[in-house]
Amino acid sequence: FGRRNDPDIEVPVVLRSLRDAEALRLVRCSITDRWLAQLCHGGGASKWNGVRLLDLRHNLLTASCCTAVAGVVAGGLEALVLDGNRVGAQGLETLCAAVRGGQRGGLRWLSVAE
């Protein structure tokens, strides 16, 4: 599932698409920390079971979103792309802690280039 340049995308629309998705790409959608937290916590962890790639390039994300994203990472995500956001060192630290504590598979690719 993917959207580009769609600032009006709604959390329920994305949650419904997760069940069959291996990749979720939401690029340049003006996603905020709060919006992403709703997505990560909405619908329970089982919604994220099949998702292996989460691409959130060029949104409005900061370190505050990383706790919510860490839950998805710990659940088996293999690739996370946060380029063009402002997660900083604090956010990276939160994500790295999730990688160390992850149970399944583990994150193989993490990109946080600004």
N, C-alpha and C positions, 0 to 999 in steps of 0.2 A: 504494500500500500504506500502511496506516496502523494505528496502535494508540494507544490512550489509556488511561492508568492501568493499564499492564500491566508491573509490575516484574519479572515472570518471563520476559519475552520473550528468546529466545535468538538469538545472532548467526547461526547457520546458517539459521534460519527466515527471517530478514530477507534474507540473501544470496540465498536461493532465489527470493525475490519480486522482486529487483531487475531481472532480465532484461527484464521487460515493463513495468516501472514508470516513469512520468514524474515521479511525486511520491512522496516517502517522508516520512511524518509519524509521528514517535514522540514524543508529547506526554505529559508527566507519567509517564514510564516508569522513573524512577530510574536513568537511564543514566549511567554513570561515564565518565571519560576513557579508562580502559583498555578498557572495553566498546566504546566508539566507535572507538578505534584498531583494534581487532580487526575491526570492521565495515568501516572505510575501507580497510584493507590486505587483507582477506580476499577471495579469489576473483579478484584482479587488477583492473586499471583498467577492463577491458572491461565488467565488471558494472555500472559506473556510467555507461556511455556514454549511456543514454537518460534518466537521472534529471536533471530540470531544477530541481526544488524539493526542498530538504531542510529539514524543519521539526522542530527539536529543542527546542521550547519547554519550559521548566520541568522540567529534569532536574538532574543533579548535576555539570554540566560546568564546567571551569575553563580557564584559558589553556593548560594542558597538552594539551588535546585539539586545539588549533588547528593544530598541525603536520600531524596526520593529516587533518583536515578541509580544510586547504589543498590537499592533493593532489587531493581531489574537486573543489574549486573550480577549480583549474587545468585540470581535465579537461572543463570545459564547463558546470558548474552555473550556473543563471541566478538562483536565489533561495535565500538561506540565512537561516533564522530561528532565532536562539539566545536569544530573549527569556527572562528568568527564570533564566538561568544566571549564572555568575560568571567570564566570560572576561576581563573587565577590559581595560585599555589594552594590556597585553602581547599578549593573544590577538588583539585587534583589529589590532594592528600586524602580526602574523603573517598574518592573513587578507588584509589590504590588500596585503602583499607578493605573495601568491599571485594576487590580482586583477591586479596590474601585470604579472606574469609569465605570465599565462594565455594559451594559444594560441588556443582556439576561443571564439567568441561573447563570453564574459565575463559575470561576475556583474553583474546589473542591480539586484538588491535584496538588501540586507544589513541585518538588524535584530538588535541586541544589547542591547535595552533590559532593564534590571534591574527 
